[in-house]
């Protein structure tokens, strides 16, 4: 996979009801510019999104997902 960069940052739309991932970027500066553009657009045309923010992508552990799927939900 030469030349392919791993996404290290994610752009999130944060609302009063939760958050949703919008996009992923390998470069922090590009992610911040896009978040700024979307925040400016949201201010001019409000549609319920409170804010667009950039967060680092959390790396998953390879055994984390399988362990959760095998266990019943805790009470």
mmCIF file of the N, C-alpha and C atoms, coordinates in Angstrom:
data_MODEL
# 
_entry.id   MODEL 
# 
loop_
_atom_site.group_PDB 
_atom_site.id 
_atom_site.type_symbol 
_atom_site.label_atom_id 
_atom_site.label_alt_id 
_atom_site.label_comp_id 
_atom_site.label_asym_id 
_atom_site.label_entity_id 
_atom_site.label_seq_id 
_atom_site.pdbx_PDB_ins_code 
_atom_site.Cartn_x 
_atom_site.Cartn_y 
_atom_site.Cartn_z 
_atom_site.occupancy 
_atom_site.B_iso_or_equiv 
_atom_site.pdbx_formal_charge 
_atom_site.auth_seq_id 
_atom_site.auth_comp_id 
_atom_site.auth_asym_id 
_atom_site.auth_atom_id 
_atom_site.pdbx_PDB_model_num 
ATOM 1   N N  . UNK A 1 1  ? 0.821   -1.195  0.000  1.00 0.00 ? 1  UNK A N  1 
ATOM 2   C CA . UNK A 1 1  ? 0.000   0.000   0.000  1.00 0.00 ? 1  UNK A CA 1 
ATOM 3   C C  . UNK A 1 1  ? 0.860   1.251   0.000  1.00 0.00 ? 1  UNK A C  1 
ATOM 4   N N  . UNK A 1 2  ? 1.710   1.366   -0.944 1.00 0.00 ? 2  UNK A N  1 
ATOM 5   C CA . UNK A 1 2  ? 2.559   2.544   -1.044 1.00 0.00 ? 2  UNK A CA 1 
ATOM 6   C C  . UNK A 1 2  ? 1.741   3.744   -1.495 1.00 0.00 ? 2  UNK A C  1 
ATOM 7   N N  . UNK A 1 3  ? 1.968   4.878   -0.855 1.00 0.00 ? 3  UNK A N  1 
ATOM 8   C CA . UNK A 1 3  ? 1.288   6.097   -1.254 1.00 0.00 ? 3  UNK A CA 1 
ATOM 9   C C  . UNK A 1 3  ? -0.081  6.299   -0.630 1.00 0.00 ? 3  UNK A C  1 
ATOM 10  N N  . UNK A 1 4  ? -0.590  5.304   0.085  1.00 0.00 ? 4  UNK A N  1 
ATOM 11  C CA . UNK A 1 4  ? -1.900  5.434   0.712  1.00 0.00 ? 4  UNK A CA 1 
ATOM 12  C C  . UNK A 1 4  ? -1.690  5.836   2.167  1.00 0.00 ? 4  UNK A C  1 
ATOM 13  N N  . UNK A 1 5  ? -2.282  6.955   2.547  1.00 0.00 ? 5  UNK A N  1 
ATOM 14  C CA . UNK A 1 5  ? -2.145  7.427   3.915  1.00 0.00 ? 5  UNK A CA 1 
ATOM 15  C C  . UNK A 1 5  ? -3.349  6.973   4.736  1.00 0.00 ? 5  UNK A C  1 
ATOM 16  N N  . UNK A 1 6  ? -3.077  6.592   5.963  1.00 0.00 ? 6  UNK A N  1 
ATOM 17  C CA . UNK A 1 6  ? -4.134  6.168   6.866  1.00 0.00 ? 6  UNK A CA 1 
ATOM 18  C C  . UNK A 1 6  ? -4.837  7.398   7.443  1.00 0.00 ? 6  UNK A C  1 
ATOM 19  N N  . UNK A 1 7  ? -6.162  7.329   7.534  1.00 0.00 ? 7  UNK A N  1 
ATOM 20  C CA . UNK A 1 7  ? -6.927  8.432   8.114  1.00 0.00 ? 7  UNK A CA 1 
ATOM 21  C C  . UNK A 1 7  ? -6.633  8.505   9.608  1.00 0.00 ? 7  UNK A C  1 
ATOM 22  N N  . UNK A 1 8  ? -6.158  9.655   10.055 1.00 0.00 ? 8  UNK A N  1 
ATOM 23  C CA . UNK A 1 8  ? -5.806  9.832   11.459 1.00 0.00 ? 8  UNK A CA 1 
ATOM 24  C C  . UNK A 1 8  ? -6.735  10.786  12.186 1.00 0.00 ? 8  UNK A C  1 
ATOM 25  N N  . UNK A 1 9  ? -7.552  11.526  11.429 1.00 0.00 ? 9  UNK A N  1 
ATOM 26  C CA . UNK A 1 9  ? -8.448  12.496  12.036 1.00 0.00 ? 9  UNK A CA 1 
ATOM 27  C C  . UNK A 1 9  ? -9.841  12.331  11.445 1.00 0.00 ? 9  UNK A C  1 
ATOM 28  N N  . UNK A 1 10 ? -10.861 12.533  12.274 1.00 0.00 ? 10 UNK A N  1 
ATOM 29  C CA . UNK A 1 10 ? -12.224 12.430  11.774 1.00 0.00 ? 10 UNK A CA 1 
ATOM 30  C C  . UNK A 1 10 ? -12.969 13.730  12.038 1.00 0.00 ? 10 UNK A C  1 
ATOM 31  N N  . UNK A 1 11 ? -13.824 14.073  11.107 1.00 0.00 ? 11 UNK A N  1 
ATOM 32  C CA . UNK A 1 11 ? -14.657 15.262  11.206 1.00 0.00 ? 11 UNK A CA 1 
ATOM 33  C C  . UNK A 1 11 ? -16.004 14.825  11.740 1.00 0.00 ? 11 UNK A C  1 
ATOM 34  N N  . UNK A 1 12 ? -16.416 15.407  12.866 1.00 0.00 ? 12 UNK A N  1 
ATOM 35  C CA . UNK A 1 12 ? -17.653 15.014  13.533 1.00 0.00 ? 12 UNK A CA 1 
ATOM 36  C C  . UNK A 1 12 ? -18.650 16.168  13.531 1.00 0.00 ? 12 UNK A C  1 
ATOM 37  N N  . UNK A 1 13 ? -19.916 15.835  13.289 1.00 0.00 ? 13 UNK A N  1 
ATOM 38  C CA . UNK A 1 13 ? -21.003 16.800  13.451 1.00 0.00 ? 13 UNK A CA 1 
ATOM 39  C C  . UNK A 1 13 ? -21.591 16.538  14.829 1.00 0.00 ? 13 UNK A C  1 
ATOM 40  N N  . UNK A 1 14 ? -21.466 17.501  15.723 1.00 0.00 ? 14 UNK A N  1 
ATOM 41  C CA . UNK A 1 14 ? -21.939 17.360  17.092 1.00 0.00 ? 14 UNK A CA 1 
ATOM 42  C C  . UNK A 1 14 ? -23.253 18.115  17.231 1.00 0.00 ? 14 UNK A C  1 
ATOM 43  N N  . UNK A 1 15 ? -24.285 17.393  17.670 1.00 0.00 ? 15 UNK A N  1 
ATOM 44  C CA . UNK A 1 15 ? -25.606 17.992  17.844 1.00 0.00 ? 15 UNK A CA 1 
ATOM 45  C C  . UNK A 1 15 ? -26.013 17.895  19.308 1.00 0.00 ? 15 UNK A C  1 
ATOM 46  N N  . UNK A 1 16 ? -27.196 18.380  19.601 1.00 0.00 ? 16 UNK A N  1 
ATOM 47  C CA . UNK A 1 16 ? -27.730 18.260  20.954 1.00 0.00 ? 16 UNK A CA 1 
ATOM 48  C C  . UNK A 1 16 ? -28.092 16.816  21.273 1.00 0.00 ? 16 UNK A C  1 
ATOM 49  N N  . UNK A 1 17 ? -28.266 16.005  20.252 1.00 0.00 ? 17 UNK A N  1 
ATOM 50  C CA . UNK A 1 17 ? -28.714 14.627  20.425 1.00 0.00 ? 17 UNK A CA 1 
ATOM 51  C C  . UNK A 1 17 ? -27.602 13.596  20.287 1.00 0.00 ? 17 UNK A C  1 
ATOM 52  N N  . UNK A 1 18 ? -26.393 14.011  19.975 1.00 0.00 ? 18 UNK A N  1 
ATOM 53  C CA . UNK A 1 18 ? -25.284 13.081  19.811 1.00 0.00 ? 18 UNK A CA 1 
ATOM 54  C C  . UNK A 1 18 ? -24.305 13.599  18.779 1.00 0.00 ? 18 UNK A C  1 
ATOM 55  N N  . UNK A 1 19 ? -23.566 12.678  18.198 1.00 0.00 ? 19 UNK A N  1 
ATOM 56  C CA . UNK A 1 19 ? -22.573 13.065  17.195 1.00 0.00 ? 19 UNK A CA 1 
ATOM 57  C C  . UNK A 1 19 ? -22.540 12.024  16.084 1.00 0.00 ? 19 UNK A C  1 
ATOM 58  N N  . UNK A 1 20 ? -22.075 12.482  14.902 1.00 0.00 ? 20 UNK A N  1 
ATOM 59  C CA . UNK A 1 20 ? -22.014 11.617  13.735 1.00 0.00 ? 20 UNK A CA 1 
ATOM 60  C C  . UNK A 1 20 ? -20.730 11.914  12.985 1.00 0.00 ? 20 UNK A C  1 
ATOM 61  N N  . UNK A 1 21 ? -20.043 10.845  12.576 1.00 0.00 ? 21 UNK A N  1 
ATOM 62  C CA . UNK A 1 21 ? -18.820 11.020  11.798 1.00 0.00 ? 21 UNK A CA 1 
ATOM 63  C C  . UNK A 1 21 ? -19.177 11.405  10.372 1.00 0.00 ? 21 UNK A C  1 
ATOM 64  N N  . UNK A 1 22 ? -18.548 12.470  9.869  1.00 0.00 ? 22 UNK A N  1 
ATOM 65  C CA . UNK A 1 22 ? -18.824 12.980  8.531  1.00 0.00 ? 22 UNK A CA 1 
ATOM 66  C C  . UNK A 1 22 ? -17.759 12.525  7.542  1.00 0.00 ? 22 UNK A C  1 
ATOM 67  N N  . UNK A 1 23 ? -16.475 12.625  7.927  1.00 0.00 ? 23 UNK A N  1 
ATOM 68  C CA . UNK A 1 23 ? -15.383 12.283  7.017  1.00 0.00 ? 23 UNK A CA 1 
ATOM 69  C C  . UNK A 1 23 ? -14.128 11.979  7.822  1.00 0.00 ? 23 UNK A C  1 
ATOM 70  N N  . UNK A 1 24 ? -13.145 11.369  7.128  1.00 0.00 ? 24 UNK A N  1 
ATOM 71  C CA . UNK A 1 24 ? -11.838 11.102  7.737  1.00 0.00 ? 24 UNK A CA 1 
ATOM 72  C C  . UNK A 1 24 ? -10.748 11.710  6.869  1.00 0.00 ? 24 UNK A C  1 
ATOM 73  N N  . UNK A 1 25 ? -9.691  12.187  7.541  1.00 0.00 ? 25 UNK A N  1 
ATOM 74  C CA . UNK A 1 25 ? -8.579  12.839  6.855  1.00 0.00 ? 25 UNK A CA 1 
ATOM 75  C C  . UNK A 1 25 ? -7.262  12.333  7.423  1.00 0.00 ? 25 UNK A C  1 
ATOM 76  N N  . UNK A 1 26 ? -6.229  12.306  6.591  1.00 0.00 ? 26 UNK A N  1 
ATOM 77  C CA . UNK A 1 26 ? -4.901  11.916  7.061  1.00 0.00 ? 26 UNK A CA 1 
ATOM 78  C C  . UNK A 1 26 ? -4.122  13.123  7.569  1.00 0.00 ? 26 UNK A C  1 
ATOM 79  N N  . UNK A 1 27 ? -4.587  14.331  7.262  1.00 0.00 ? 27 UNK A N  1 
ATOM 80  C CA . UNK A 1 27 ? -3.876  15.552  7.589  1.00 0.00 ? 27 UNK A CA 1 
ATOM 81  C C  . UNK A 1 27 ? -4.757  16.431  8.477  1.00 0.00 ? 27 UNK A C  1 
ATOM 82  N N  . UNK A 1 28 ? -4.239  16.851  9.618  1.00 0.00 ? 28 UNK A N  1 
ATOM 83  C CA . UNK A 1 28 ? -4.993  17.668  10.564 1.00 0.00 ? 28 UNK A CA 1 
ATOM 84  C C  . UNK A 1 28 ? -5.400  19.013  9.966  1.00 0.00 ? 28 UNK A C  1 
ATOM 85  N N  . UNK A 1 29 ? -4.492  19.648  9.233  1.00 0.00 ? 29 UNK A N  1 
ATOM 86  C CA . UNK A 1 29 ? -4.794  20.964  8.674  1.00 0.00 ? 29 UNK A CA 1 
ATOM 87  C C  . UNK A 1 29 ? -5.965  20.907  7.695  1.00 0.00 ? 29 UNK A C  1 
ATOM 88  N N  . UNK A 1 30 ? -5.999  19.883  6.867  1.00 0.00 ? 30 UNK A N  1 
ATOM 89  C CA . UNK A 1 30 ? -7.095  19.735  5.904  1.00 0.00 ? 30 UNK A CA 1 
ATOM 90  C C  . UNK A 1 30 ? -8.411  19.511  6.641  1.00 0.00 ? 30 UNK A C  1 
ATOM 91  N N  . UNK A 1 31 ? -8.383  18.697  7.678  1.00 0.00 ? 31 UNK A N  1 
ATOM 92  C CA . UNK A 1 31 ? -9.593  18.434  8.465  1.00 0.00 ? 31 UNK A CA 1 
ATOM 93  C C  . UNK A 1 31 ? -10.103 19.704  9.135  1.00 0.00 ? 31 UNK A C  1 
ATOM 94  N N  . UNK A 1 32 ? -9.186  20.502  9.685  1.00 0.00 ? 32 UNK A N  1 
ATOM 95  C CA . UNK A 1 32 ? -9.588  21.748  10.352 1.00 0.00 ? 32 UNK A CA 1 
ATOM 96  C C  . UNK A 1 32 ? -10.158 22.765  9.367  1.00 0.00 ? 32 UNK A C  1 
ATOM 97  N N  . UNK A 1 33 ? -9.591  22.851  8.166  1.00 0.00 ? 33 UNK A N  1 
ATOM 98  C CA . UNK A 1 33 ? -10.111 23.762  7.141  1.00 0.00 ? 33 UNK A CA 1 
ATOM 99  C C  . UNK A 1 33 ? -11.526 23.349  6.755  1.00 0.00 ? 33 UNK A C  1 
ATOM 100 N N  . UNK A 1 34 ? -11.742 22.054  6.555  1.00 0.00 ? 34 UNK A N  1 
ATOM 101 C CA . UNK A 1 34 ? -13.075 21.572  6.175  1.00 0.00 ? 34 UNK A CA 1 
ATOM 102 C C  . UNK A 1 34 ? -14.080 21.820  7.293  1.00 0.00 ? 34 UNK A C  1 
ATOM 103 N N  . UNK A 1 35 ? -13.685 21.606  8.543  1.00 0.00 ? 35 UNK A N  1 
ATOM 104 C CA . UNK A 1 35 ? -14.566 21.871  9.681  1.00 0.00 ? 35 UNK A CA 1 
ATOM 105 C C  . UNK A 1 35 ? -14.924 23.351  9.737  1.00 0.00 ? 35 UNK A C  1 
ATOM 106 N N  . UNK A 1 36 ? -13.959 24.213  9.486  1.00 0.00 ? 36 UNK A N  1 
ATOM 107 C CA . UNK A 1 36 ? -14.205 25.653  9.485  1.00 0.00 ? 36 UNK A CA 1 
ATOM 108 C C  . UNK A 1 36 ? -15.197 26.037  8.392  1.00 0.00 ? 36 UNK A C  1 
ATOM 109 N N  . UNK A 1 37 ? -15.017 25.463  7.199  1.00 0.00 ? 37 UNK A N  1 
ATOM 110 C CA . UNK A 1 37 ? -15.948 25.741  6.098  1.00 0.00 ? 37 UNK A CA 1 
ATOM 111 C C  . UNK A 1 37 ? -17.365 25.298  6.443  1.00 0.00 ? 37 UNK A C  1 
ATOM 112 N N  . UNK A 1 38 ? -17.490 24.112  7.018  1.00 0.00 ? 38 UNK A N  1 
ATOM 113 C CA . UNK A 1 38 ? -18.817 23.598  7.375  1.00 0.00 ? 38 UNK A CA 1 
ATOM 114 C C  . UNK A 1 38 ? -19.457 24.399  8.500  1.00 0.00 ? 38 UNK A C  1 
ATOM 115 N N  . UNK A 1 39 ? -18.637 24.867  9.466  1.00 0.00 ? 39 UNK A N  1 
ATOM 116 C CA . UNK A 1 39 ? -19.184 25.702  10.540 1.00 0.00 ? 39 UNK A CA 1 
ATOM 117 C C  . UNK A 1 39 ? -19.689 27.036  10.001 1.00 0.00 ? 39 UNK A C  1 
ATOM 118 N N  . UNK A 1 40 ? -18.953 27.623  9.050  1.00 0.00 ? 40 UNK A N  1 
ATOM 119 C CA . UNK A 1 40 ? -19.406 28.879  8.431  1.00 0.00 ? 40 UNK A CA 1 
ATOM 120 C C  . UNK A 1 40 ? -20.721 28.659  7.681  1.00 0.00 ? 40 UNK A C  1 
ATOM 121 N N  . UNK A 1 41 ? -20.804 27.564  6.952  1.00 0.00 ? 41 UNK A N  1 
ATOM 122 C CA . UNK A 1 41 ? -22.034 27.245  6.219  1.00 0.00 ? 41 UNK A CA 1 
ATOM 123 C C  . UNK A 1 41 ? -23.197 26.996  7.190  1.00 0.00 ? 41 UNK A C  1 
ATOM 124 N N  . UNK A 1 42 ? -22.923 26.305  8.291  1.00 0.00 ? 42 UNK A N  1 
ATOM 125 C CA . UNK A 1 42 ? -23.974 26.009  9.284  1.00 0.00 ? 42 UNK A CA 1 
ATOM 126 C C  . UNK A 1 42 ? -24.497 27.287  9.941  1.00 0.00 ? 42 UNK A C  1 
ATOM 127 N N  . UNK A 1 43 ? -23.629 28.275  10.118 1.00 0.00 ? 43 UNK A N  1 
ATOM 128 C CA . UNK A 1 43 ? -24.068 29.549  10.702 1.00 0.00 ? 43 UNK A CA 1 
ATOM 129 C C  . UNK A 1 43 ? -24.995 30.299  9.755  1.00 0.00 ? 43 UNK A C  1 
ATOM 130 N N  . UNK A 1 44 ? -24.706 30.217  8.449  1.00 0.00 ? 44 UNK A N  1 
ATOM 131 C CA . UNK A 1 44 ? -25.558 30.898  7.466  1.00 0.00 ? 44 UNK A CA 1 
ATOM 132 C C  . UNK A 1 44 ? -26.864 30.152  7.206  1.00 0.00 ? 44 UNK A C  1 
ATOM 133 N N  . UNK A 1 45 ? -26.819 28.812  7.278  1.00 0.00 ? 45 UNK A N  1 
ATOM 134 C CA . UNK A 1 45 ? -27.973 27.971  6.970  1.00 0.00 ? 45 UNK A CA 1 
ATOM 135 C C  . UNK A 1 45 ? -28.184 26.939  8.079  1.00 0.00 ? 45 UNK A C  1 
ATOM 136 N N  . UNK A 1 46 ? -28.714 27.343  9.222  1.00 0.00 ? 46 UNK A N  1 
ATOM 137 C CA . UNK A 1 46 ? -28.859 26.406  10.340 1.00 0.00 ? 46 UNK A CA 1 
ATOM 138 C C  . UNK A 1 46 ? -29.818 25.257  10.008 1.00 0.00 ? 46 UNK A C  1 
ATOM 139 N N  . UNK A 1 47 ? -29.381 24.032  10.279 1.00 0.00 ? 47 UNK A N  1 
ATOM 140 C CA . UNK A 1 47 ? -30.188 22.835  10.034 1.00 0.00 ? 47 UNK A CA 1 
ATOM 141 C C  . UNK A 1 47 ? -30.203 21.907  11.240 1.00 0.00 ? 47 UNK A C  1 
ATOM 142 N N  . UNK A 1 48 ? -29.849 22.417  12.404 1.00 0.00 ? 48 UNK A N  1 
ATOM 143 C CA . UNK A 1 48 ? -29.887 21.600  13.599 1.00 0.00 ? 48 UNK A CA 1 
ATOM 144 C C  . UNK A 1 48 ? -28.528 21.148  14.108 1.00 0.00 ? 48 UNK A C  1 
ATOM 145 N N  . UNK A 1 49 ? -27.479 21.198  13.270 1.00 0.00 ? 49 UNK A N  1 
ATOM 146 C CA . UNK A 1 49 ? -26.155 20.818  13.752 1.00 0.00 ? 49 UNK A CA 1 
ATOM 147 C C  . UNK A 1 49 ? -25.588 21.954  14.589 1.00 0.00 ? 49 UNK A C  1 
ATOM 148 N N  . UNK A 1 50 ? -25.070 21.615  15.742 1.00 0.00 ? 50 UNK A N  1 
ATOM 149 C CA . UNK A 1 50 ? -24.525 22.622  16.636 1.00 0.00 ? 50 UNK A CA 1 
ATOM 150 C C  . UNK A 1 50 ? -23.114 23.033  16.224 1.00 0.00 ? 50 UNK A C  1 
ATOM 151 N N  . UNK A 1 51 ? -22.256 22.034  15.879 1.00 0.00 ? 51 UNK A N  1 
ATOM 152 C CA . UNK A 1 51 ? -20.865 22.367  15.601 1.00 0.00 ? 51 UNK A CA 1 
ATOM 153 C C  . UNK A 1 51 ? -20.193 21.203  14.886 1.00 0.00 ? 51 UNK A C  1 
ATOM 154 N N  . UNK A 1 52 ? -19.206 21.526  14.052 1.00 0.00 ? 52 UNK A N  1 
ATOM 155 C CA . UNK A 1 52 ? -18.372 20.521  13.403 1.00 0.00 ? 52 UNK A CA 1 
ATOM 156 C C  . UNK A 1 52 ? -17.005 20.568  14.066 1.00 0.00 ? 52 UNK A C  1 
ATOM 157 N N  . UNK A 1 53 ? -16.513 19.424  14.518 1.00 0.00 ? 53 UNK A N  1 
ATOM 158 C CA . UNK A 1 53 ? -15.237 19.363  15.223 1.00 0.00 ? 53 UNK A CA 1 
ATOM 159 C C  . UNK A 1 53 ? -14.360 18.263  14.634 1.00 0.00 ? 53 UNK A C  1 
ATOM 160 N N  . UNK A 1 54 ? -13.042 18.402  14.833 1.00 0.00 ? 54 UNK A N  1 
ATOM 161 C CA . UNK A 1 54 ? -12.076 17.402  14.385 1.00 0.00 ? 54 UNK A CA 1 
ATOM 162 C C  . UNK A 1 54 ? -11.570 16.652  15.611 1.00 0.00 ? 54 UNK A C  1 
ATOM 163 N N  . UNK A 1 55 ? -11.544 15.330  15.495 1.00 0.00 ? 55 UNK A N  1 
ATOM 164 C CA . UNK A 1 55 ? -11.053 14.485  16.586 1.00 0.00 ? 55 UNK A CA 1 
ATOM 165 C C  . UNK A 1 55 ? -10.086 13.454  16.021 1.00 0.00 ? 55 UNK A C  1 
ATOM 166 N N  . UNK A 1 56 ? -9.140  12.999  16.835 1.00 0.00 ? 56 UNK A N  1 
ATOM 167 C CA . UNK A 1 56 ? -8.244  11.934  16.357 1.00 0.00 ? 56 UNK A CA 1 
ATOM 168 C C  . UNK A 1 56 ? -9.007  10.616  16.242 1.00 0.00 ? 56 UNK A C  1 
ATOM 169 N N  . UNK A 1 57 ? -8.621  9.800   15.278 1.00 0.00 ? 57 UNK A N  1 
ATOM 170 C CA . UNK A 1 57 ? -9.237  8.485   15.112 1.00 0.00 ? 57 UNK A CA 1 
ATOM 171 C C  . UNK A 1 57 ? -8.636  7.564   16.158 1.00 0.00 ? 57 UNK A C  1 
ATOM 172 N N  . UNK A 1 58 ? -9.494  6.877   16.905 1.00 0.00 ? 58 UNK A N  1 
ATOM 173 C CA . UNK A 1 58 ? -9.027  5.923   17.903 1.00 0.00 ? 58 UNK A CA 1 
ATOM 174 C C  . UNK A 1 58 ? -8.771  4.594   17.219 1.00 0.00 ? 58 UNK A C  1 
ATOM 175 N N  . UNK A 1 59 ? -7.614  4.022   17.483 1.00 0.00 ? 59 UNK A N  1 
ATOM 176 C CA . UNK A 1 59 ? -7.285  2.739   16.870 1.00 0.00 ? 59 UNK A CA 1 
ATOM 177 C C  . UNK A 1 59 ? -7.984  1.619   17.625 1.00 0.00 ? 59 UNK A C  1 
ATOM 178 N N  . UNK A 1 60 ? -8.563  0.691   16.857 1.00 0.00 ? 60 UNK A N  1 
ATOM 179 C CA . UNK A 1 60 ? -9.227  -0.460  17.457 1.00 0.00 ? 60 UNK A CA 1 
ATOM 180 C C  . UNK A 1 60 ? -8.232  -1.568  17.713 1.00 0.00 ? 60 UNK A C  1 
ATOM 181 N N  . UNK A 1 61 ? -8.460  -2.259  18.794 1.00 0.00 ? 61 UNK A N  1 
ATOM 182 C CA . UNK A 1 61 ? -7.656  -3.450  19.068 1.00 0.00 ? 61 UNK A CA 1 
ATOM 183 C C  . UNK A 1 61 ? -8.278  -4.609  18.312 1.00 0.00 ? 61 UNK A C  1 
ATOM 184 N N  . UNK A 1 62 ? -7.460  -5.481  17.802 1.00 0.00 ? 62 UNK A N  1 
ATOM 185 C CA . UNK A 1 62 ? -7.954  -6.569  16.951 1.00 0.00 ? 62 UNK A CA 1 
ATOM 186 C C  . UNK A 1 62 ? -8.879  -7.525  17.691 1.00 0.00 ? 62 UNK A C  1 
ATOM 187 N N  . UNK A 1 63 ? -8.700  -7.740  18.983 1.00 0.00 ? 63 UNK A N  1 
ATOM 188 C CA . UNK A 1 63 ? -9.551  -8.678  19.711 1.00 0.00 ? 63 UNK A CA 1 
ATOM 189 C C  . UNK A 1 63 ? -10.712 -8.009  20.427 1.00 0.00 ? 63 UNK A C  1 
ATOM 190 N N  . UNK A 1 64 ? -10.796 -6.699  20.400 1.00 0.00 ? 64 UNK A N  1 
ATOM 191 C CA . UNK A 1 64 ? -11.834 -5.973  21.131 1.00 0.00 ? 64 UNK A CA 1 
ATOM 192 C C  . UNK A 1 64 ? -13.227 -6.239  20.574 1.00 0.00 ? 64 UNK A C  1 
ATOM 193 N N  . UNK A 1 65 ? -13.398 -6.189  19.271 1.00 0.00 ? 65 UNK A N  1 
ATOM 194 C CA . UNK A 1 65 ? -14.706 -6.378  18.658 1.00 0.00 ? 65 UNK A CA 1 
ATOM 195 C C  . UNK A 1 65 ? -15.235 -7.785  18.832 1.00 0.00 ? 65 UNK A C  1 
ATOM 196 N N  . UNK A 1 66 ? -14.386 -8.800  18.702 1.00 0.00 ? 66 UNK A N  1 
ATOM 197 C CA . UNK A 1 66 ? -14.848 -10.176 18.818 1.00 0.00 ? 66 UNK A CA 1 
ATOM 198 C C  . UNK A 1 66 ? -15.235 -10.511 20.250 1.00 0.00 ? 66 UNK A C  1 
ATOM 199 N N  . UNK A 1 67 ? -14.550 -9.952  21.227 1.00 0.00 ? 67 UNK A N  1 
ATOM 200 C CA . UNK A 1 67 ? -14.884 -10.236 22.622 1.00 0.00 ? 67 UNK A CA 1 
ATOM 201 C C  . UNK A 1 67 ? -16.245 -9.653  22.974 1.00 0.00 ? 67 UNK A C  1 
ATOM 202 N N  . UNK A 1 68 ? -16.552 -8.494  22.467 1.00 0.00 ? 68 UNK A N  1 
ATOM 203 C CA . UNK A 1 68 ? -17.847 -7.883  22.752 1.00 0.00 ? 68 UNK A CA 1 
ATOM 204 C C  . UNK A 1 68 ? -18.993 -8.638  22.098 1.00 0.00 ? 68 UNK A C  1 
ATOM 205 N N  . UNK A 1 69 ? -18.774 -9.169  20.900 1.00 0.00 ? 69 UNK A N  1 
ATOM 206 C CA . UNK A 1 69 ? -19.831 -9.865  20.181 1.00 0.00 ? 69 UNK A CA 1 
ATOM 207 C C  . UNK A 1 69 ? -20.181 -11.184 20.849 1.00 0.00 ? 69 UNK A C  1 
ATOM 208 N N  . UNK A 1 70 ? -19.213 -11.812 21.544 1.00 0.00 ? 70 UNK A N  1 
ATOM 209 C CA . UNK A 1 70 ? -19.451 -13.102 22.183 1.00 0.00 ? 70 UNK A CA 1 
ATOM 210 C C  . UNK A 1 70 ? -20.141 -12.990 23.523 1.00 0.00 ? 70 UNK A C  1 
ATOM 211 N N  . UNK A 1 71 ? -20.018 -11.838 24.160 1.00 0.00 ? 71 UNK A N  1 
ATOM 212 C CA . UNK A 1 71 ? -20.592 -11.663 25.485 1.00 0.00 ? 71 UNK A CA 1 
ATOM 213 C C  . UNK A 1 71 ? -22.007 -11.088 25.417 1.00 0.00 ? 71 UNK A C  1 
ATOM 214 N N  . UNK A 1 72 ? -22.907 -11.565 26.278 1.00 0.00 ? 72 UNK A N  1 
ATOM 215 C CA . UNK A 1 72 ? -24.238 -10.923 26.342 1.00 0.00 ? 72 UNK A CA 1 
ATOM 216 C C  . UNK A 1 72 ? -24.107 -9.566  27.025 1.00 0.00 ? 72 UNK A C  1 
ATOM 217 N N  . UNK A 1 73 ? -25.065 -8.666  26.766 1.00 0.00 ? 73 UNK A N  1 
ATOM 218 C CA . UNK A 1 73 ? -24.976 -7.343  27.413 1.00 0.00 ? 73 UNK A CA 1 
ATOM 219 C C  . UNK A 1 73 ? -25.052 -7.441  28.919 1.00 0.00 ? 73 UNK A C  1 
ATOM 220 N N  . UNK A 1 74 ? -24.244 -6.631  29.607 1.00 0.00 ? 74 UNK A N  1 
ATOM 221 C CA . UNK A 1 74 ? -24.264 -6.633  31.075 1.00 0.00 ? 74 UNK A CA 1 
ATOM 222 C C  . UNK A 1 74 ? -25.439 -5.819  31.575 1.00 0.00 ? 74 UNK A C  1 
ATOM 223 N N  . UNK A 1 75 ? -25.912 -6.174  32.749 1.00 0.00 ? 75 UNK A N  1 
ATOM 224 C CA . UNK A 1 75 ? -27.077 -5.478  33.327 1.00 0.00 ? 75 UNK A CA 1 
ATOM 225 C C  . UNK A 1 75 ? -26.688 -4.618  34.469 1.00 0.00 ? 75 UNK A C  1 
# 
